[in-house]
Amino acid sequence: MEKEISQDKKNALYGALSKFQSECPVVEKNKKGAWGYYADLAGIWKIIRKPLTDCGLSLVQYLQQHDTGAHLVTQLNHSSGE
């Protein structure tokens, strides 16, 4: 069952996401793999951490077990509680 999100909290979250997108620098592809260049997670995190925090956003990652195995879930949170 999904919880209902108030319009005020939606507006705060959308505003924070918009601000983050405008302030976050471009993430450069800094590693070479078998199929081309890519940005590694450490490099991505180094670039996005401050803009995320400045916008009241945070990321949480956890494993969820399923019949087919474990899945990594990434959850975006906002300081409004959403």
N, C-alpha and C positions, 0 to 999 in steps of 0.2 A: 504494500500500500504506500503510495507516494504522498508525502506531506504537501499541503498547500503552502505556497510561498506568497507573502504579502507583496503588494505592488511596490511599496516603499523599499523593501529588501531587494526586489528584482531591479528596481531603478538604481540602487546603490551598487549592486553587482555588475549591471551592465555598464554603469559609469566607470567602475574600476577596471573592467575588461577593456573598455575603449581607451582609457588613460594608459593602461599597460601596453596596448598595441601601438600607441603613438610614441611611447617612450622607450620601448625595447629596441636595442640595436639589432642589426642583422646578424644572425648567427652564421659564421663562416664555416665552410666545410674544411676541417683541419686534419682529417685522416684519409688515407687511401686504402680501399678495400679491393676485393677481387672484382667487384662490379663498378668501381668508380670511387669518387670521393664522398665523404659523409662527415657530419658533425658528430663527435662522440658525446656521450652523456655528460661527462665531466666538463667539457667545453661549453655545452649548452647551459648547464647549471650555473657555471661561473658567470655567464652573460646575463641570465634571466633572474638570478636571485635578488639583486637589489631592486630592479624595477617591479618585480612581484611584491616584495615587501613594502616598497613605497606606495603601492596601490592597495594595500590591505589584503593581498592575495597570498595564498600558500598552497603548496602541493603536499599530499600525503600519498605514499604508495604502500600497498600491502598485497599479500598473496591470498587468493581465494581458491579453495579446493572445489573441484568439480569431478564428475565421473570421468571426464576425459583428461584430467590432470589439473595442475595448478595454473592459475592465470594471474598475471600481475595487473592490479587495478590502480589507476592513478586518479586521485580525487582532487579537484580544485575547490578550495575553500575561500570564503571572504570574511572579513572581520565583522560583518553584520550577522554572522552565524549561518550563512548559506554557503 
